[in-house]
Each structure stands twice: as C-alpha cells, then as structure tokens.
C-alpha cells in the first residue's frame, strides 16, 4: 500500500532499473490540454503519500498554480471523502468493496469511475502486493489452476470443482503424498489480500476451508513486529504438507518454500510468480492501484483532476514510479486504455 525531477534523476532510474521493470519510455508523453489552477484534494491511503508527492512535484512543473491538499491516512476514508465532497480523488491501496460502491452510487446517483494509476508491489503487504501460493520445497506439485485453489482454500466450489480438495493425492501428487492431508495457511481472510483472493480465485465466496490457519501481524513492544505473511511462509517451510497464501515477493525470505505457477483455467497458461510477470500483468494474481473520481452526469469530472490524472498515467508520471521502489509502472496497454478514459 506508497511512493519516491523527471529529467536527469528519472532517466538515471530508468538506466539502473532491473530488467523486470516496465519501461515507462514506451508510454505516451504528457501533453497539457489546458492550463489549470486551484486546489486538488485527495483522501485515502497513507502508503501512497510519497508516490502522490512525486506526482504532484512533477505536475507542478507544467501547472505551477495548482496546489494539493492530501489527507492520506487510510483507504477506508477514500470513497467517503469523495461522495461527501471533501475530496476530489479517492486514493485506494486495495480493491474497492461492494459497500463502498453502493454508498458512492447511492450518495451521488452515478456509477463509480476508476482510473488505474499503478501496478501493485511484488511483496510489500502495505502496497497492494501480488499474491503467491507457496508449498514446501519437497512438494512435487509445481502448478495449480484457480479451480483447484478454490477447492483447496474454499468450501463452496464456485469454480466448478466437484468436491473439496483436502488431500494431496487429489492433486496427483503421487506416491507417499497421496493420502496426506493438505494444511492450508494464510493471513487474515478478511484483510484486503484475503478479500482479493476470495473475489478473484473463489468467485466471491467467503466460505473458506474450515481447517485454514490464519496468521496476523503482532505488535512486539520494544521490538520488531511479527509479520503475519512471513509467518505463513515460515509455516509452509516447516510443514511438508502445507500450502500458503502470502505476498509473491516473500519467496526469497525462506529457502524451504517454493512458489507455484498459476492459471485462471485448467487448460492454462500457467504463469510463474516472478516480478517480471507481476509487472507485465500476465501473472493472474497481480494487482492494480485504482484512484476514484467523479465522472458522470450528476457530478461531472473536475478538469483539474482529469489533467492531473492524464499526467499520472503518462510517460513522465510513470517514470516517477521508478523512484518509489515498491510499486511498478503501468504497462503500455493499460496506460493507453486509462488515458483514453480521460479524454
């Protein structure tokens, strides 16, 4: 769920960027459509404060008379700030929820309007991380489909599986694994990553495997807090029968685990959970960061906001993402699509 001079520094960032990073140089340049002035107000998540600062700094090079007022404390404030007219942009660092959609549409009498501004992180739990499915390094399984994952972690089979999958033999692990029970682990199911998994993999079901062991962050007075997702990975690393959901980037934090390739459909394609595949959005549990604005008949879009978001999804705006270090730039396909929505 956060962020880091376009000119020399930005191009140095591009030159030093690892091969997995999307290249913002392929995106359209920002071309101001009109001069704008006044205040743009944003409400939402605190971990996007630095990223917003970089964008605001860059935008003011083109529009020096624009000011920004950011109230960035929690994604929970984003949509309320928008429909109560205290904000011009709702800044979410997670997926929007159905109650938030319903509240906005009830209050404004128009549909929500989302603009994708970033690709999420590889493994930072505060920065809309891509999810990875981990098994112990000794496990013979190397890939799973969404239908299989739904049957392992869920209990409603909305993906069409004929029954629960509770033994490794049901996944054709073979040999000594056939009669062994599957031990599932995750973070808290009601947190944003769990909700994303539920909506994306389990088709919105909230009926989880009753044997699911959920970990949470634990504050340690005077010491380093315990990371719940690291605990998931550690549990799988010490349990040959374990399978866990955590940030894909956690794979380098325990040598006793491995990530599985995933596919939306049984026929594939099965895609490895690499940082490159998360950045280019081919990995099916990649995530995106959306901002929300007024854009409808009842509450038309503010020209200042449209101009700012056109900058954000442009080459110059996405080059700023490389400064932040955790989030990843948009792909050219997504950036062009979002720019088209803002014309």
C-alpha positions as CSV (number, residue, x, y, z in Angstrom):
1,X,0.0,0.0,0.0
2,X,3.4,4.1,-1.1
3,X,5.9,6.3,-3.3
4,X,9.6,8.2,-4.3
5,X,12.6,15.6,-11.2
6,X,11.7,13.6,-14.1
7,X,14.8,14.8,-16.0
8,X,18.3,13.6,-15.1
9,X,17.2,11.5,-12.0
10,X,14.3,9.9,-13.8
11,X,16.5,8.8,-16.7
12,X,19.1,7.5,-14.3
13,X,16.4,5.5,-12.6
14,X,15.5,4.0,-16.0
15,X,19.1,3.2,-16.7
16,X,19.5,1.5,-13.4
17,X,16.1,-0.2,-13.3
18,X,16.3,-4.0,-13.3
19,X,15.2,-5.9,-16.4
20,X,11.9,-6.9,-14.8
21,X,10.7,-3.3,-14.5
22,X,8.2,-2.0,-17.1
23,X,9.8,0.7,-19.2
24,X,7.8,4.0,-19.0
25,X,9.7,5.2,-22.0
26,X,7.2,3.3,-24.2
27,X,4.2,5.3,-22.8
28,X,2.8,8.5,-24.4
29,X,4.4,11.8,-23.3
30,X,2.2,14.1,-21.2
31,X,0.7,16.9,-23.3
32,X,-1.2,19.5,-21.3
33,X,-4.7,20.0,-22.8
34,X,-5.4,23.2,-20.8
35,X,-3.8,25.3,-18.0
36,X,-5.3,24.5,-14.6
37,X,-5.2,26.3,-11.3
38,X,-6.7,25.9,-7.8
39,X,-6.7,23.0,-5.3
40,X,-6.9,19.3,-5.9
41,X,-7.9,17.4,-2.7
42,X,-7.1,13.7,-2.2
43,X,-8.3,11.4,0.6
44,X,-7.1,7.8,1.1
45,X,-4.2,5.6,2.0
46,X,-1.1,6.8,3.7
47,X,1.3,4.4,2.0
48,X,0.7,6.3,-1.3
49,X,1.8,9.6,0.3
50,X,5.3,9.5,-1.1
51,X,4.0,8.5,-4.6
52,X,1.5,11.3,-4.6
53,X,4.3,13.7,-3.6
54,X,6.4,12.7,-6.6
55,X,3.4,13.1,-9.0
56,X,2.5,16.5,-7.5
57,X,6.0,17.7,-7.8
58,X,6.2,16.7,-11.5
59,X,2.7,18.0,-12.3
60,X,3.5,21.5,-10.9
61,X,6.4,21.8,-13.4
62,X,3.6,22.0,-16.0
63,X,0.9,23.7,-13.9
64,X,2.7,25.8,-11.2
65,X,-0.5,27.4,-9.9
66,X,-2.1,24.1,-8.8
67,X,-2.0,23.3,-5.1
68,X,-2.6,19.9,-3.4
69,X,-4.3,19.1,-0.1
70,X,-3.7,15.4,0.8
71,X,-5.5,13.7,3.6
72,X,-3.8,10.3,3.3
73,X,-4.4,8.1,6.4
74,X,-6.5,5.1,5.3
75,X,-8.2,3.6,2.2
76,X,-11.3,3.5,4.4
77,X,-11.6,7.3,4.0
78,X,-11.2,7.4,0.3
79,X,-14.8,6.9,-1.0
80,X,-16.5,8.8,1.8
81,X,-14.2,11.7,1.2
82,X,-15.2,11.6,-2.5
83,X,-19.0,11.4,-2.1
84,X,-19.1,13.9,0.8
85,X,-17.3,16.4,-1.5
86,X,-14.3,16.7,0.9
87,X,-12.1,15.1,-1.7
88,X,-11.6,15.2,-5.5
89,X,-9.7,11.9,-5.7
90,X,-10.3,8.8,-3.7
91,X,-6.9,7.1,-3.2
92,X,-7.2,3.3,-2.6
93,X,-4.4,1.0,-1.9
94,X,-6.6,-2.1,-2.1
95,X,-9.6,-3.2,-4.2
96,X,-12.8,-1.2,-3.7
97,X,-15.5,-3.1,-1.7
98,X,-19.2,-3.6,-2.6
99,X,-20.4,-1.5,0.3
100,X,-18.1,1.4,-0.8
101,X,-19.5,1.1,-4.3
102,X,-23.1,1.1,-3.0
103,X,-22.6,4.1,-0.8
104,X,-21.0,6.1,-3.5
105,X,-23.7,5.3,-6.0
106,X,-26.5,6.0,-3.5
107,X,-25.0,9.3,-2.5
108,X,-24.1,10.6,-6.0
109,X,-26.6,8.8,-8.2
110,X,-24.0,7.8,-10.6
111,X,-21.5,4.9,-11.2
112,X,-18.1,4.8,-9.7
113,X,-15.3,5.8,-12.0
114,X,-11.9,4.2,-11.6
115,X,-8.6,5.1,-13.1
116,X,-5.8,2.6,-12.8
117,X,-2.6,4.5,-11.9
118,X,-0.1,1.9,-10.8
119,X,0.7,-1.8,-10.8
120,X,0.9,-3.1,-7.2
121,X,4.1,-4.3,-5.5
122,X,5.7,-7.7,-5.6
123,X,5.6,-8.4,-1.9
124,X,5.0,-5.3,0.3
125,X,1.9,-6.1,2.3
126,X,1.2,-2.4,2.7
127,X,1.4,-1.7,-1.1
128,X,-1.3,-3.9,-2.7
129,X,1.1,-6.8,-3.1
130,X,0.7,-9.6,-5.7
131,X,-0.3,-12.8,-4.0
132,X,1.8,-16.0,-4.3
133,X,0.8,-19.6,-3.5
134,X,3.6,-21.4,-1.6
135,X,4.3,-25.0,-0.9
136,X,7.2,-26.7,0.8
137,X,10.2,-27.2,-1.4
138,X,9.8,-31.0,-1.1
139,X,6.3,-30.9,-2.5
140,X,6.2,-32.4,-6.1
141,X,3.3,-30.0,-7.1
142,X,4.5,-27.2,-9.4
143,X,1.3,-25.6,-10.6
144,X,-2.4,-25.1,-9.8
145,X,-5.4,-23.7,-11.5
146,X,-8.0,-21.4,-9.9
147,X,-10.5,-24.2,-9.8
148,X,-8.0,-26.3,-7.8
149,X,-7.2,-23.4,-5.5
150,X,-10.9,-22.7,-4.9
151,X,-11.4,-26.3,-3.9
152,X,-8.3,-26.3,-1.6
153,X,-8.9,-23.0,0.2
154,X,-12.7,-22.7,-0.2
155,X,-15.8,-24.8,0.6
156,X,-18.4,-23.6,-1.9
157,X,-16.8,-24.7,-5.3
158,X,-17.9,-21.7,-7.3
159,X,-15.2,-22.5,-9.8
160,X,-16.9,-25.8,-10.6
161,X,-14.9,-28.4,-8.7
162,X,-16.9,-31.5,-7.9
163,X,-15.7,-31.6,-4.3
164,X,-13.4,-30.2,-1.7
165,X,-9.7,-30.9,-2.2
166,X,-8.3,-31.8,1.2
167,X,-5.6,-34.5,0.3
168,X,-2.5,-34.1,-1.8
169,X,-3.5,-37.2,-3.8
170,X,-6.4,-35.3,-5.2
171,X,-3.9,-33.1,-6.9
172,X,-2.0,-36.1,-8.3
173,X,1.0,-35.5,-6.0
174,X,1.6,-39.3,-6.1
175,X,3.5,-41.8,-4.0
176,X,3.7,-41.1,-0.3
177,X,1.7,-37.9,-0.8
178,X,-1.5,-39.5,-1.9
179,X,-3.2,-39.9,1.5
180,X,-1.6,-36.9,3.1
181,X,-3.8,-34.1,4.3
182,X,-3.4,-30.6,2.9
183,X,-2.6,-28.0,5.6
184,X,-3.7,-24.5,4.4
185,X,-2.3,-21.2,5.7
186,X,-3.0,-17.6,5.0
187,X,-3.1,-14.1,6.5
188,X,-6.4,-12.9,8.0
189,X,-9.1,-13.8,5.4
190,X,-11.0,-10.5,5.9
191,X,-7.9,-8.3,5.2
192,X,-7.5,-6.9,1.7
193,X,-5.2,-9.7,0.3
194,X,-7.7,-12.3,1.5
195,X,-10.6,-10.4,0.1
196,X,-8.8,-10.2,-3.3
197,X,-8.1,-13.9,-3.2
198,X,-11.7,-14.6,-2.3
199,X,-13.1,-12.4,-5.2
200,X,-10.5,-13.4,-7.8
201,X,-10.0,-17.1,-7.1
202,X,-13.1,-18.2,-5.2
203,X,-15.5,-16.1,-7.3
204,X,-16.6,-14.0,-4.3
205,X,-17.2,-16.9,-1.9
206,X,-16.4,-16.2,1.7
207,X,-16.8,-19.8,2.8
208,X,-13.2,-20.8,3.5
209,X,-11.7,-24.2,4.3
210,X,-12.5,-24.7,8.0
211,X,-9.0,-26.0,8.5
212,X,-7.4,-22.8,7.4
213,X,-4.8,-21.5,9.8
214,X,-4.7,-17.7,9.7
215,X,-1.8,-15.5,10.8
216,X,-1.9,-11.9,11.7
217,X,0.7,-9.2,12.4
218,X,1.6,-9.0,16.0
219,X,3.0,-5.8,17.6
220,X,6.0,-6.5,19.8
221,X,6.7,-3.8,22.5
222,X,10.2,-2.5,22.1
223,X,11.0,-4.9,19.2
224,X,10.3,-5.6,15.6
225,X,6.6,-6.5,14.9
226,X,5.9,-10.0,13.7
227,X,4.8,-10.1,10.1
228,X,1.8,-12.4,9.6
229,X,2.6,-13.1,6.0
230,X,6.2,-14.1,6.9
231,X,4.6,-16.4,9.4
232,X,2.6,-18.0,6.6
233,X,5.7,-18.6,4.6
234,X,7.6,-19.9,7.7
235,X,4.8,-22.3,8.5
236,X,4.9,-23.8,5.0
237,X,8.6,-24.0,5.1
238,X,8.4,-26.1,8.3
239,X,5.4,-28.2,7.2
240,X,5.9,-30.5,4.2
241,X,2.1,-30.8,3.9
242,X,1.5,-27.0,4.0
243,X,0.2,-24.6,1.3
244,X,0.0,-20.9,2.0
245,X,-1.1,-17.5,0.5
246,X,1.3,-14.6,1.0
247,X,3.0,-11.9,-1.0
248,X,4.8,-13.4,-4.0
249,X,7.9,-11.4,-3.1
250,X,8.2,-13.4,0.2
251,X,9.7,-16.3,-1.8
252,X,13.2,-15.1,-1.1
253,X,12.6,-14.9,2.7
254,X,12.6,-18.7,3.3
255,X,14.7,-21.2,1.4
256,X,12.4,-24.1,2.4
257,X,9.4,-22.9,0.2
258,X,8.7,-22.5,-3.5
259,X,6.1,-20.6,-5.5
260,X,3.6,-22.3,-7.7
261,X,2.8,-21.3,-11.3
262,X,-0.9,-20.4,-11.5
263,X,-3.6,-20.4,-14.2
264,X,-7.1,-19.0,-14.4
265,X,-8.3,-22.0,-16.3
266,X,-7.4,-25.7,-16.1
267,X,-6.0,-25.5,-19.7
268,X,-3.6,-22.8,-18.8
269,X,-1.5,-20.9,-19.5
270,X,0.3,-21.5,-16.2
271,X,2.4,-18.4,-15.3
272,X,5.3,-18.2,-12.8
273,X,5.0,-15.7,-10.0
274,X,8.1,-13.7,-11.0
275,X,8.5,-10.0,-10.5
276,X,8.6,-9.6,-14.3
277,X,5.3,-11.4,-14.7
278,X,3.7,-9.4,-12.0
279,X,4.9,-6.1,-13.6
280,X,3.5,-7.1,-17.0
281,X,0.3,-8.4,-15.5
282,X,0.5,-11.9,-17.1
283,X,0.6,-13.4,-13.6
284,X,-3.0,-13.9,-12.6
285,X,-2.7,-12.7,-9.0
286,X,-1.1,-9.4,-10.0
287,X,-2.9,-6.4,-8.6
288,X,-3.5,-2.8,-9.6
289,X,-3.9,0.5,-7.8
290,X,-7.1,2.5,-8.7
291,X,-8.0,6.1,-8.0
292,X,-11.6,7.1,-8.0
293,X,-13.1,10.4,-9.2
294,X,-16.4,12.0,-10.1
295,X,-17.1,11.4,-13.8
296,X,-20.8,11.3,-14.6
297,X,-23.9,13.3,-15.4
298,X,-24.8,14.1,-11.8
299,X,-21.3,15.0,-10.8
300,X,-19.1,15.8,-13.8
301,X,-15.3,15.4,-13.7
302,X,-13.2,18.3,-12.5
303,X,-10.9,19.5,-15.3
304,X,-8.0,19.9,-12.8
305,X,-8.4,16.3,-11.7
306,X,-8.6,15.0,-15.3
307,X,-5.4,16.9,-16.2
308,X,-3.6,15.6,-13.1
309,X,-4.5,12.0,-13.9
310,X,-3.5,12.4,-17.5
311,X,-0.1,13.3,-16.2
312,X,-0.1,10.4,-13.7
313,X,-0.7,7.8,-16.5
314,X,1.7,9.5,-18.9
315,X,5.4,8.6,-19.6
316,X,6.5,11.4,-17.2
317,X,4.1,10.3,-14.5
318,X,5.0,6.6,-14.7
319,X,8.8,7.5,-14.7
320,X,8.2,8.9,-11.2
321,X,7.1,5.4,-10.1
322,X,10.6,4.1,-10.5
323,X,11.7,6.5,-7.8
324,X,9.4,4.9,-5.3
325,X,10.8,1.4,-5.5
326,X,7.9,-0.9,-4.5
327,X,5.1,0.0,-6.8
328,X,5.5,-0.8,-10.5
329,X,4.7,1.3,-13.6
330,X,1.7,0.6,-15.8
331,X,2.0,-1.4,-18.9
332,X,1.7,0.5,-22.2
333,X,-1.6,-1.3,-22.9
334,X,-3.1,-0.3,-19.5
335,X,-1.7,3.3,-19.7
336,X,-3.2,3.9,-23.1
337,X,-6.6,2.5,-22.0
338,X,-6.7,4.7,-19.0
339,X,-5.6,7.8,-21.0
340,X,-8.4,7.1,-23.4
341,X,-10.9,7.2,-20.5
342,X,-9.7,10.6,-19.5
343,X,-10.1,12.3,-22.9
